[in-house]
Amino acid sequence: MAKHDLHFTRNIGIMAHIDAGKTTTSERILFYTGKTHKIGETHDGSATMDWMAQEQERGITITSAATTCFWNYQNKQYKINLIDTPGHVDFTAEVERSLRVLDGAVATYCAVGGVEPQSETVWRQADKYNVPRIGYVNKMDRSGANYYDVVKQMKEVLGANPVSLCCPIGAEENFKGLVDLVKMKAIFWHDETMGADYDIEDIPADMVDECNEWRDKLLESAAEFDEALMEKYFEDPSTITEEEILAAIRKGTLALQCVPMLCGSSFKNKGVQTMLDYVCALLPSPVDTENIVGTNPDTEEEEDRKPSETEPTSALAFKIATDPYVGRLVFFRVYSGVVAAGSYVYNPRSGKKERVSRLFQMHSNKQNPVEEIAAGDIGSGVGFKDIRTGDTLCDEEHPIVLESMTFPDTVISIAVEPKSQADIAKLDNGLAKLAEEDPTFTVRTDEQSGQTVISGMGELHLDIIIDRLKREFKVECNQGKPQVNYKEAITREVNLREVYKKQSGGRGKFADIIVNIGPKDEDYTEGDLQFINEVKGGNVPKEFIPSVQKGFEDCLKAGVLGGFPVTGIKVTLIDGSFHPVDSDQLSFELAARNAFKNACPKAGPCLMEPIMKVEVVTPEENMGDVIGDLNKRRGMVQGREEARSGARIVKAMVPLAEMFGYVTALRTITSGRATSSMEYDHHEPVSSSIAKTILEECNGRADLV
């Protein structure tokens, strides 16, 4: 591999709501950059980036796929590492981990649907990792398409500052091309060459006034990011050059102060090349992003690494996939230094060195072998023994731990068992591999029933897991009814003294603690246990304090009501005493466990259920039925809005327990004309009558509610 100047590298992702055209856009990028010679389509299952059988059958993206392609812009060759991410909320982890390692993103919108619920979710994820983005309004050829409306929604719904770089020429079936407001030229694509050729012409006469108005808005926005440009803008806007506009807009984009907007119709092969040009012109290269900051595991102090090959190696493993041919494939982004095939890297989490046997540049599910992956690049490797999503790979002499990713808790579970006893080992192996790949998928054994319980982000998520077990691991499963992942919490504060004593000849056990146990503070976000040590004068020696905390932490796995995980507890260790001979760490840990078990029943324990944020787009005449049905499901309707083309949007918060099979019910109510989307929002307490029913079903402690 020839060394590539990092200034001309772009690590980008395509992110959007379901069906905004992410994969179709990725396919056009591959075609125009010469990576593929035939355009693949999602609707007939031939898309390169949707390579899984389940993706091809369902026409949705499930796993993020990576590829590398090259694009010529202004006589320079740019290297684009592209990740196509899923839109469905059940696969939100794929978006999360991709955005963590990308430098920029293309936020794609449907020109008819506009800013949809999952568009908001991915937007928040991009904000979390400070990812600069450009907006691309796709599907301009569809009936009801309105570019300017989507730009307006981005301001109102996302609070973004969209800066339009183009004006569409026509819309719906008359969409012909666009006017580039930076160059002030019209671009028309040729249908007969699949949009590979296009003409650059003067702006159509009937659009000159409109384009001048939008050009002025563009100049005004650009002037905000550059003082010299501001002066020019007030003196004589006609002297401002293309380069000056792009430099100013790029500055605003990198500072996350504006979002350049473009439009097109990927399916009709219009607008993708312009979008690629502006990806190169406006999105950051690895050199533009700030030095990556991490923690030195030995000194606990912050250190940073420059995006340079001469720095000590640091890389972040963001995805693990099981490939039938090469085995365990680890995707990683190199932030500094070089990872070479056959070399060793150090994993600070496990404290072990790992050998990188082979390295690949990915093209969807195909691997192209390479000798090394250098700073600023994304690639994959095999040979790692003990690695997890979010692990840092670094130089043993210069260890560093980079910020990992956080993933949401699972909300739904089902019990599974193999159809034949002979498949038990195959099932365990398959589930372990899938759980390693997907941080939002967990497997546990239910202690009471001995069943294997799998948990995920939604019904579709678990459906795909069961399907993958069948196809990839050849295991047929029986599955139970979906179960909601409840949690437990306490509502009152309890003060308690717990003495743990055991005498059995020889050295005994002794621990004495006085604690306050209650709900955690509202502003505390570090985890489920807020532990405060207020012991004065060494009444409980310092070395035993972590054991008290560990005892309480271990108890959070199973509460006193139904054995569900416990959330939001504050424990204040006030005082205690110890015995100079009999006290040890285990005694204090056991005292903490007993304190938890004895305090929780007195602290007003309550059951918490997951509440989903639901949005239904329905024809006006069905709105009453839709709202009535949501009310029956214990839903709280939070608002109604007018959507385009006479439809209405109903927003509601509904308990997940009431939402199983909702899509089918909604189709029945509205004769298949309504659509819905749902994502987890929060857990909230269940009323005591419903809690009693749930706990009786779970053989829980209904008497405590």
GUGUMI-60816 format. One line per 10 residues: number of its first residue (from 1); their letters; for each residue x, y, z of C-alpha. Coordinates in Angstrom, 3 decimals. Example, Ala and Ser with C-alpha at 12.3 -4.5 7.8 and 13.67 -1.06 7.14 Angstrom:
GUGUMI-60816
1	AS	12.300,-4.500,7.800 | 13.670,-1.060,7.140
end
This chain:
GUGUMI-60816
1	MAKHDLHFTR	0.000,0.000,0.000 | 1.413,3.369,-0.970 | 1.505,5.819,1.889 | -1.484,8.121,1.633 | -1.360,11.750,2.789 | -3.723,11.911,5.773 | -5.028,15.298,4.631 | -6.742,13.429,1.791 | -8.345,10.702,3.923 | -11.993,10.871,5.001
11	NIGIMAHIDA	-13.480,8.442,7.548 | -17.225,8.895,7.102 | -20.457,7.115,7.933 | -23.917,7.353,6.450 | -26.531,7.681,9.184 | -30.303,8.065,8.988 | -33.778,6.824,9.881 | -35.013,3.541,8.344 | -35.692,3.811,4.613 | -34.044,7.192,4.051
21	GKTTTSERIL	-31.797,5.533,1.464 | -28.478,5.029,3.278 | -27.558,1.755,1.578 | -28.762,2.951,-1.849 | -26.530,6.043,-1.410 | -23.573,3.816,-0.378 | -24.105,1.672,-3.481 | -23.958,4.773,-5.728 | -20.762,5.923,-3.996 | -19.170,2.524,-4.723
31	FYTGKTHKIG	-20.306,2.700,-8.361 | -19.118,6.254,-9.067 | -15.771,5.708,-7.311 | -15.203,2.640,-9.512 | -15.323,0.201,-6.598 | -18.166,-1.749,-8.219 | -19.131,-1.949,-11.888 | -22.787,-2.753,-11.363 | -25.133,-0.872,-9.081 | -26.610,-3.100,-6.366
41	ETHDGSATMD	-30.127,-2.394,-5.096 | -31.617,-3.029,-1.646 | -35.078,-3.856,-3.014 | -33.865,-6.839,-5.034 | -31.310,-8.018,-2.452 | -28.210,-7.258,-4.538 | -26.702,-4.399,-2.481 | -22.968,-4.854,-1.832 | -23.109,-3.327,1.653 | -26.112,-5.427,2.737
51	WMAQEQERGI	-24.322,-8.759,2.421 | -26.102,-10.780,5.143 | -28.879,-13.096,3.934 | -31.270,-11.521,6.460 | -30.466,-8.025,5.125 | -31.088,-9.086,1.529 | -34.389,-10.770,2.341 | -35.761,-7.973,4.525 | -34.270,-5.032,2.600 | -32.865,-3.504,5.810
61	TITSAATTCF	-29.344,-2.957,7.133 | -28.529,-4.953,10.277 | -24.755,-4.673,10.673 | -22.609,-1.714,9.734 | -20.459,-2.574,6.697 | -17.135,-0.871,5.946 | -15.383,-0.271,2.651 | -12.625,1.909,1.207 | -12.873,3.794,-2.083 | -11.099,6.680,-3.853
71	WNYQNKQYKI	-12.538,9.891,-5.299 | -10.883,12.596,-7.388 | -11.717,16.108,-6.279 | -9.882,19.180,-7.609 | -7.201,16.938,-9.191 | -6.409,15.279,-5.865 | -7.185,11.670,-4.990 | -9.100,11.334,-1.728 | -9.307,8.052,0.163 | -12.750,7.511,1.679
81	NLIDTPGHVD	-13.287,4.895,4.401 | -17.052,4.509,4.340 | -19.308,2.840,6.922 | -22.962,2.197,6.055 | -24.927,2.015,9.327 | -28.383,0.543,10.115 | -31.408,2.810,10.602 | -33.545,0.529,12.759 | -33.545,1.432,16.463 | -32.972,-2.234,17.431
91	FTAEVERSLR	-29.482,-2.002,15.911 | -28.573,1.336,17.462 | -25.324,-0.141,18.856 | -23.989,-0.455,15.304 | -24.463,3.292,14.801 | -23.008,4.124,18.234 | -19.784,2.223,17.700 | -19.347,3.445,14.130 | -19.748,7.114,15.101 | -17.201,6.631,17.893
101	VLDGAVATYC	-14.426,5.999,15.343 | -15.523,8.226,12.437 | -14.331,11.750,11.727 | -17.439,12.862,9.837 | -20.902,11.711,8.814 | -23.461,12.201,6.068 | -26.861,12.612,7.745 | -29.361,11.378,5.153 | -33.040,12.354,5.127 | -36.009,11.311,3.071
111	AVGGVEPQSE	-37.352,14.361,1.176 | -40.892,13.207,2.036 | -40.481,11.907,5.624 | -38.059,14.642,6.718 | -36.593,14.449,10.214 | -37.972,11.164,11.548 | -37.606,9.684,15.078 | -34.479,7.643,14.396 | -32.944,10.681,12.622 | -33.100,12.371,16.046
121	TVWRQADKYN	-31.505,9.389,17.805 | -28.522,9.187,15.427 | -28.184,12.982,15.558 | -27.837,12.824,19.360 | -25.285,10.020,19.027 | -23.245,12.133,16.598 | -23.455,15.083,19.031 | -22.173,12.835,21.836 | -18.985,12.033,19.896 | -18.664,15.544,18.358
131	VPRIGYVNKM	-18.891,14.258,14.786 | -19.114,17.024,12.131 | -21.731,16.206,9.496 | -23.251,17.307,6.226 | -26.929,16.799,5.411 | -28.141,14.995,2.288 | -31.843,15.141,1.425 | -32.477,11.998,-0.607 | -35.524,10.741,-2.564 | -36.169,14.101,-4.277
141	DRSGANYYDV	-37.953,12.143,-7.040 | -40.714,10.882,-4.732 | -44.236,12.272,-4.613 | -44.445,14.868,-1.818 | -40.685,15.625,-1.830 | -39.802,19.034,-0.418 | -36.142,19.929,0.151 | -36.786,23.287,1.828 | -39.219,21.726,4.269 | -36.569,19.244,5.469
151	VKQMKEVLGA	-34.050,22.085,5.908 | -36.644,23.912,8.043 | -37.319,20.759,10.118 | -33.603,20.384,10.846 | -33.680,23.819,12.469 | -36.891,23.202,14.402 | -36.549,19.548,15.451 | -32.774,19.053,15.724 | -31.802,22.612,16.663 | -29.194,22.474,13.881
161	NPVSLCCPIG	-27.910,25.340,11.755 | -28.438,24.035,8.180 | -26.636,25.940,5.419 | -27.976,25.139,1.971 | -25.324,24.591,-0.720 | -27.814,23.827,-3.471 | -31.288,24.443,-4.876 | -33.132,21.486,-6.428 | -34.211,21.844,-10.066 | -37.760,20.543,-10.018
171	AEENFKGLVD	-39.130,17.985,-7.568 | -41.030,14.677,-7.556 | -41.121,13.172,-11.079 | -39.778,16.482,-12.488 | -36.560,16.391,-10.406 | -33.825,16.951,-12.999 | -30.759,18.103,-11.102 | -29.569,20.868,-8.821 | -27.986,24.291,-8.763 | -24.650,24.380,-6.932
181	LVKMKAIFWH	-24.816,27.671,-4.977 | -21.037,27.793,-4.428 | -20.251,27.621,-8.161 | -23.603,29.137,-9.226 | -23.983,26.517,-11.948 | -26.750,24.014,-12.744 | -25.952,20.280,-12.882 | -28.072,17.874,-14.957 | -27.416,14.112,-14.779 | -27.713,11.737,-17.745
191	DETMGADYDI	-30.144,8.890,-17.095 | -28.726,6.703,-19.890 | -25.282,6.404,-18.181 | -26.775,5.734,-14.715 | -25.854,9.272,-13.700 | -22.124,8.681,-14.286 | -22.102,11.603,-16.768 | -23.591,15.009,-16.176 | -23.696,18.438,-17.795 | -22.799,21.690,-16.078
201	EDIPADMVDE	-24.903,24.525,-17.474 | -26.099,28.006,-16.646 | -28.887,28.346,-14.080 | -32.357,28.017,-15.711 | -33.808,31.515,-16.251 | -36.880,30.874,-14.084 | -34.653,29.980,-11.108 | -32.166,32.859,-11.177 | -33.954,35.015,-8.565 | -34.520,32.080,-6.193
211	CNEWRDKLLE	-30.889,30.964,-6.504 | -29.592,34.512,-5.905 | -31.662,34.686,-2.725 | -30.287,31.340,-1.436 | -26.759,32.291,-2.534 | -27.027,35.426,-0.376 | -28.115,33.296,2.606 | -25.109,31.042,1.981 | -22.709,33.997,1.892 | -24.244,35.433,5.048
221	SAAEFDEALM	-23.762,32.086,6.849 | -20.197,31.715,5.557 | -19.350,35.255,6.725 | -20.270,34.293,10.306 | -17.285,31.915,10.450 | -14.654,34.235,8.973 | -14.115,37.886,9.866 | -12.240,38.768,6.649 | -15.134,37.311,4.680 | -17.582,39.305,6.770
231	EKYFEDPSTI	-15.893,42.547,5.673 | -15.959,41.470,2.021 | -19.621,40.493,2.355 | -20.573,43.993,3.541 | -18.344,45.814,1.033 | -18.862,43.795,-2.165 | -20.227,40.204,-2.009 | -19.400,39.662,-5.715 | -15.649,39.585,-4.907 | -15.998,36.509,-2.670
241	TEEEILAAIR	-14.396,33.439,-4.285 | -15.469,29.789,-4.233 | -12.390,28.875,-2.170 | -13.226,31.489,0.474 | -16.818,30.235,0.807 | -15.700,26.617,1.168 | -12.948,27.488,3.661 | -15.429,29.407,5.849 | -18.166,26.745,5.665 | -15.576,24.054,6.408
251	KGTLALQCVP	-14.479,25.992,9.487 | -18.092,26.185,10.685 | -18.693,22.487,9.940 | -15.604,21.319,11.853 | -16.606,23.488,14.817 | -20.093,21.833,14.736 | -21.647,25.270,14.177 | -23.311,24.521,10.852 | -24.509,21.630,8.713 | -24.014,22.082,4.939
261	MLCGSSFKNK	-27.105,20.771,3.099 | -27.328,19.023,-0.270 | -30.022,17.099,-2.086 | -30.428,14.389,-4.699 | -32.083,11.126,-5.587 | -29.658,8.244,-5.067 | -32.041,5.724,-6.603 | -32.362,7.873,-9.774 | -28.572,8.467,-9.778 | -28.669,12.212,-9.228
271	GVQTMLDYVC	-26.694,14.278,-6.713 | -24.272,11.674,-5.338 | -21.124,13.013,-7.046 | -21.807,16.535,-5.739 | -22.236,15.097,-2.261 | -18.887,13.261,-2.616 | -17.184,16.485,-3.714 | -18.456,18.242,-0.610 | -17.488,15.309,1.650 | -13.921,15.895,0.432
281	ALLPSPVDTE	-14.183,19.684,0.645 | -15.933,20.107,3.995 | -15.630,17.065,6.265 | -12.525,16.631,8.449 | -9.503,14.482,7.703 | -7.873,12.569,10.616 | -5.402,15.472,10.875 | -8.201,18.015,11.405 | -9.595,16.279,14.469 | -8.038,17.034,17.822
291	NIVGTNPDTE	-5.435,14.689,19.283 | -7.074,11.606,20.726 | -7.051,11.742,24.529 | -6.733,8.664,26.723 | -5.628,7.604,30.194 | -2.304,6.029,31.059 | -3.300,2.835,32.945 | -0.152,2.979,35.094 | -0.307,6.609,36.237 | -4.084,7.260,35.745
301	EEEDRKPSET	-3.100,10.546,34.083 | -4.419,11.891,30.781 | -2.233,11.536,27.718 | -2.849,12.364,24.088 | -1.702,10.970,20.761 | -1.268,12.889,17.513 | -2.647,11.353,14.285 | 0.865,10.518,13.086 | 2.717,7.324,12.157 | 5.725,8.348,14.251
311	EPTSALAFKI	3.738,8.421,17.519 | 3.381,5.313,19.756 | 0.621,3.015,18.461 | -2.949,3.453,19.718 | -6.067,1.923,18.162 | -9.651,1.266,19.248 | -11.448,-2.031,18.512 | -14.998,-0.975,17.673 | -16.525,-4.144,16.262 | -16.034,-7.897,16.355
321	ATDPYVGRLV	-17.482,-10.147,13.637 | -17.354,-13.897,13.086 | -16.360,-14.689,9.525 | -16.836,-18.279,8.239 | -13.468,-18.192,6.430 | -11.031,-16.179,8.566 | -12.656,-16.634,12.001 | -12.816,-13.815,14.519 | -12.447,-10.517,12.698 | -11.738,-7.392,14.755
331	FFRVYSGVVA	-12.465,-3.977,13.202 | -10.359,-1.145,14.571 | -9.471,2.478,13.953 | -5.794,3.394,14.277 | -5.371,6.812,15.909 | -1.565,6.950,16.049 | 1.415,4.871,14.995 | 1.142,1.792,12.774 | -0.307,-1.688,13.291 | 1.648,-4.172,11.137
341	AGSYVYNPRS	0.741,-7.758,10.218 | 2.726,-10.222,12.357 | 3.390,-7.625,15.088 | 2.246,-7.616,18.718 | -0.091,-5.082,20.312 | -0.865,-4.641,23.996 | -4.415,-4.731,25.446 | -4.468,-2.746,28.740 | -7.822,-4.274,29.793 | -6.525,-7.849,29.816
351	GKKERVSRLF	-2.903,-6.863,30.478 | -1.830,-9.202,27.660 | 0.030,-8.881,24.385 | -1.875,-10.038,21.305 | -0.361,-11.089,18.001 | -1.914,-9.593,14.879 | -1.507,-12.450,12.428 | -3.153,-10.878,9.351 | -4.574,-7.470,8.441 | -7.283,-6.546,5.953
361	QMHSNKQNPV	-8.813,-3.506,4.320 | -12.536,-4.319,4.251 | -14.899,-4.165,1.306 | -18.272,-5.123,2.809 | -17.801,-8.823,3.759 | -14.709,-9.319,1.574 | -11.208,-8.856,2.937 | -8.300,-7.430,0.962 | -5.020,-8.372,2.733 | -2.653,-5.501,3.602
371	EEIAAGDIGS	0.715,-5.394,5.369 | -0.092,-2.538,7.754 | -2.778,-0.116,8.842 | -1.451,3.321,9.704 | -2.694,6.285,11.764 | -6.025,7.704,10.598 | -7.089,4.495,8.880 | -9.790,1.905,9.573 | -9.133,-1.792,8.986 | -9.558,-5.234,10.480
381	GVGFKDIRTG	-7.344,-8.017,11.744 | -7.412,-11.656,12.822 | -5.417,-13.543,15.421 | -6.675,-11.803,18.567 | -7.453,-14.216,21.422 | -9.005,-12.081,24.143 | -10.587,-8.887,22.832 | -13.895,-7.107,23.335 | -15.714,-4.228,21.663 | -14.253,-0.975,23.003
391	DTLCDEEHPI	-10.785,-2.356,23.877 | -7.719,-0.223,23.227 | -4.751,-1.717,21.346 | -1.483,0.053,22.032 | 2.282,-0.074,22.390 | 3.352,-1.965,25.552 | 6.055,0.606,26.289 | 3.546,3.475,26.028 | 0.205,2.113,27.314 | -2.955,4.194,26.917
401	VLESMTFPDT	-6.672,3.481,27.397 | -8.955,5.346,24.972 | -12.543,6.254,25.813 | -14.756,3.286,25.035 | -18.423,3.345,23.938 | -21.505,3.117,26.119 | -24.429,0.962,25.058 | -28.040,1.078,26.259 | -29.478,-1.644,28.527 | -31.484,-4.434,26.921
411	VISIAVEPKS	-35.285,-4.135,27.205 | -36.702,-7.482,26.067 | -35.854,-11.140,26.771 | -36.899,-14.588,25.553 | -36.021,-18.081,26.757 | -34.479,-20.367,24.113 | -33.626,-24.047,23.972 | -32.343,-26.239,21.140 | -34.872,-28.556,19.493 | -32.547,-31.534,20.064
421	QADIAKLDNG	-30.292,-32.327,23.032 | -27.394,-32.874,20.639 | -27.446,-29.146,19.776 | -26.849,-27.815,23.322 | -23.109,-27.241,22.784 | -23.750,-25.706,19.336 | -26.327,-23.321,20.853 | -23.961,-22.233,23.645 | -21.145,-21.674,21.149 | -23.400,-19.705,18.756
431	LAKLAEEDPT	-24.822,-17.490,21.509 | -21.349,-16.786,22.935 | -20.084,-15.697,19.495 | -23.126,-13.502,18.824 | -22.870,-11.875,22.283 | -19.209,-11.126,21.608 | -20.141,-9.408,18.336 | -23.074,-7.405,19.701 | -22.745,-5.493,23.001 | -26.535,-4.956,23.181
441	FTVRTDEQSG	-27.226,-8.698,23.122 | -26.786,-10.624,26.385 | -27.130,-14.268,27.393 | -27.748,-15.579,30.912 | -29.022,-18.710,32.625 | -32.118,-18.237,34.757 | -31.201,-19.561,38.217 | -34.709,-20.741,39.087 | -35.709,-22.473,35.846 | -32.266,-23.301,34.431
451	QTVISGMGEL	-33.379,-21.873,31.059 | -31.094,-19.951,28.707 | -32.469,-16.405,28.458 | -31.372,-14.034,25.676 | -31.973,-10.269,25.862 | -31.846,-7.549,23.222 | -33.130,-4.170,22.066 | -36.442,-5.268,20.521 | -38.452,-8.032,18.873 | -36.708,-7.584,15.499
461	HLDIIIDRLK	-33.274,-7.758,17.163 | -34.048,-11.125,18.802 | -35.716,-12.372,15.597 | -32.488,-11.770,13.685 | -30.430,-13.492,16.428 | -32.627,-16.630,16.244 | -32.393,-16.529,12.429 | -28.589,-16.241,12.571 | -28.377,-19.190,14.984 | -30.297,-21.249,12.442
471	REFKVECNQG	-28.287,-20.189,9.364 | -24.778,-19.625,10.662 | -24.596,-22.107,13.525 | -27.149,-24.677,12.221 | -29.129,-24.681,15.491 | -32.928,-24.908,15.440 | -34.444,-23.275,18.561 | -37.688,-23.371,20.479 | -38.398,-19.972,21.967 | -40.585,-18.739,24.800
481	KPQVNYKEAI	-42.865,-15.701,24.911 | -41.088,-12.317,24.922 | -40.493,-11.029,28.459 | -40.007,-7.411,29.467 | -36.775,-6.521,31.278 | -38.129,-5.048,34.500 | -35.951,-3.359,37.114 | -36.427,-2.670,40.814 | -35.897,0.517,42.811 | -36.527,1.792,46.319
491	TREVNLREVY	-38.552,4.853,47.235 | -37.629,5.658,50.861 | -34.471,6.071,52.929 | -33.694,3.517,55.660 | -31.064,3.718,58.390 | -29.657,0.365,59.460 | -26.967,-1.178,61.625 | -25.712,-4.554,60.418 | -23.401,-6.700,62.539 | -21.933,-9.825,60.992
501	KKQSGGRGKF	-20.455,-12.281,63.525 | -19.297,-15.846,63.185 | -17.341,-17.849,65.720 | -16.254,-21.376,64.898 | -13.129,-22.164,66.886 | -9.958,-20.356,65.893 | -10.243,-17.146,63.941 | -13.824,-15.859,63.548 | -15.537,-13.316,61.329 | -16.638,-9.853,62.438
511	ADIIVNIGPK	-17.917,-6.718,60.708 | -20.149,-3.899,61.928 | -21.528,-1.162,59.647 | -24.088,1.632,60.011 | -25.564,2.715,56.672 | -28.251,4.906,55.138 | -29.834,3.255,52.103 | -32.165,5.257,49.829 | -32.811,6.388,46.231 | -29.803,7.958,44.469
521	DEDYTEGDLQ	-29.584,11.705,43.786 | -31.307,12.818,40.573 | -28.169,14.408,39.154 | -26.010,11.306,39.765 | -25.290,9.604,36.417 | -22.223,7.440,37.111 | -24.115,4.143,37.482 | -26.747,2.340,39.518 | -24.956,2.606,42.885 | -24.029,5.942,44.458
531	FINEVKGGNV	-21.669,5.041,47.315 | -20.584,7.662,49.858 | -18.089,6.997,52.632 | -18.561,9.234,55.706 | -16.663,7.129,58.252 | -14.526,9.289,60.530 | -11.622,8.345,62.777 | -10.847,4.966,61.225 | -13.784,3.120,62.851 | -13.903,1.073,59.639
541	PKEFIPSVQK	-10.341,0.747,58.315 | -9.752,2.130,54.816 | -8.867,-1.256,53.334 | -12.349,-2.612,54.160 | -14.333,0.242,52.546 | -14.055,-1.137,48.953 | -15.352,-4.509,50.268 | -18.467,-2.791,51.655 | -19.015,-1.111,48.277 | -18.459,-4.425,46.433
551	GFEDCLKAGV	-20.996,-6.168,48.697 | -23.669,-3.626,47.768 | -22.700,-3.676,44.069 | -23.068,-7.467,43.920 | -26.567,-7.226,45.412 | -27.770,-4.941,42.595 | -27.945,-7.935,40.238 | -31.095,-9.270,41.962 | -33.628,-7.273,43.979 | -35.950,-8.433,46.758
561	LGGFPVTGIK	-39.216,-8.305,44.766 | -38.753,-10.566,41.762 | -34.987,-10.930,41.475 | -34.805,-8.173,38.834 | -31.735,-5.875,38.614 | -31.845,-2.958,41.058 | -31.347,0.587,39.815 | -30.701,3.970,41.400 | -29.549,3.265,44.966 | -27.573,5.567,47.256
571	VTLIDGSFHP	-25.633,4.003,50.132 | -23.976,6.223,52.729 | -21.586,4.402,55.066 | -21.840,6.443,58.271 | -19.974,4.455,60.889 | -19.103,0.981,62.111 | -16.534,-0.962,64.054 | -14.070,-3.801,63.542 | -12.206,-6.503,65.439 | -8.396,-6.380,65.211
581	VDSDQLSFEL	-8.167,-10.161,64.595 | -11.530,-11.389,63.287 | -12.327,-8.610,60.780 | -11.362,-9.110,57.163 | -12.533,-7.978,53.721 | -14.966,-10.865,53.272 | -16.676,-10.125,56.616 | -17.424,-6.545,55.551 | -18.591,-7.681,52.111 | -21.036,-10.155,53.696
591	AARNAFKNAC	-22.220,-7.503,56.186 | -23.028,-5.205,53.226 | -24.989,-7.964,51.471 | -27.032,-8.673,54.615 | -27.648,-4.935,55.103 | -29.015,-4.673,51.555 | -31.328,-7.691,51.993 | -32.648,-6.408,55.325 | -33.032,-2.746,54.293 | -34.731,-3.072,50.875
601	PKAGPCLMEP	-38.058,-4.567,52.090 | -38.391,-1.567,54.486 | -37.360,1.004,51.853 | -40.576,0.860,49.787 | -39.352,-1.368,46.941 | -41.115,-0.835,43.606 | -41.081,-2.464,40.203 | -39.888,-0.383,37.220 | -40.904,-1.103,33.618 | -39.368,0.109,30.333
611	IMKVEVVTPE	-41.332,2.929,28.699 | -41.059,3.311,24.936 | -41.260,6.515,22.924 | -43.726,5.698,20.143 | -44.470,7.713,16.998 | -47.321,6.748,14.692 | -47.864,8.364,11.288 | -51.517,7.775,10.434 | -54.163,9.095,8.009 | -56.372,11.753,9.656
621	ENMGDVIGDL	-59.508,9.539,9.565 | -57.821,6.781,11.634 | -56.358,9.091,14.248 | -59.148,8.576,16.824 | -58.802,4.771,16.591 | -54.998,4.944,16.905 | -55.176,7.174,20.002 | -57.914,4.991,21.538 | -55.750,1.912,21.015 | -52.693,3.604,22.591
631	NKRRGMVQGR	-54.804,4.621,25.621 | -55.921,0.991,26.011 | -52.245,0.052,26.115 | -51.665,2.374,29.124 | -50.109,4.923,26.757 | -49.767,8.650,27.492 | -50.344,10.617,24.288 | -47.931,13.554,24.339 | -48.725,15.396,21.176 | -50.204,15.419,17.714
641	EEARSGARIV	-48.628,17.088,14.741 | -49.566,17.607,11.142 | -47.406,15.584,8.768 | -47.264,16.106,5.036 | -49.934,14.951,2.601 | -52.788,15.010,5.118 | -51.307,12.482,7.563 | -51.000,13.044,11.310 | -48.166,12.173,13.702 | -49.177,10.875,17.134
651	KAMVPLAEMF	-46.448,10.855,19.801 | -46.890,8.792,22.956 | -45.071,7.102,25.844 | -46.226,3.485,26.182 | -45.038,0.617,28.431 | -43.134,-1.987,26.414 | -45.209,-4.764,28.036 | -48.257,-3.493,26.096 | -46.489,-3.136,22.742 | -45.899,-6.747,21.670
661	GYVTALRTIT	-47.470,-7.351,18.267 | -48.334,-3.651,17.915 | -47.307,-3.433,14.247 | -49.903,-6.083,13.308 | -52.620,-4.412,15.416 | -51.862,-1.016,13.843 | -52.155,-2.484,10.348 | -55.569,-3.886,11.250 | -56.862,-0.593,12.701 | -55.692,1.515,9.742
671	SGRATSSMEY	-56.002,-1.026,6.881 | -52.223,-1.007,6.564 | -51.938,2.745,5.966 | -50.150,3.780,9.196 | -46.513,3.296,10.156 | -44.937,3.367,13.604 | -41.511,3.583,15.183 | -40.560,2.878,18.763 | -37.460,3.366,20.893 | -36.626,2.900,24.567
681	DHHEPVSSSI	-36.907,6.091,26.610 | -36.708,5.297,30.353 | -37.869,3.006,33.164 | -40.674,4.178,35.463 | -42.570,2.646,38.428 | -45.461,0.250,37.730 | -48.764,0.728,39.593 | -49.095,-1.640,42.575 | -52.010,-3.642,41.086 | -50.084,-4.384,37.854
691	AKTILEECNG	-46.891,-5.045,39.841 | -48.733,-7.677,41.923 | -49.867,-9.486,38.770 | -46.353,-9.388,37.254 | -44.719,-10.636,40.460 | -47.234,-13.447,40.893 | -46.407,-14.588,37.363 | -42.684,-14.428,38.189 | -43.176,-16.163,41.595 | -41.932,-12.921,43.110
701	RADLV	-42.686,-11.196,46.393 | -46.101,-9.713,45.602 | -46.588,-9.299,49.377 | -43.958,-6.510,49.446 | -45.706,-4.299,46.886
end
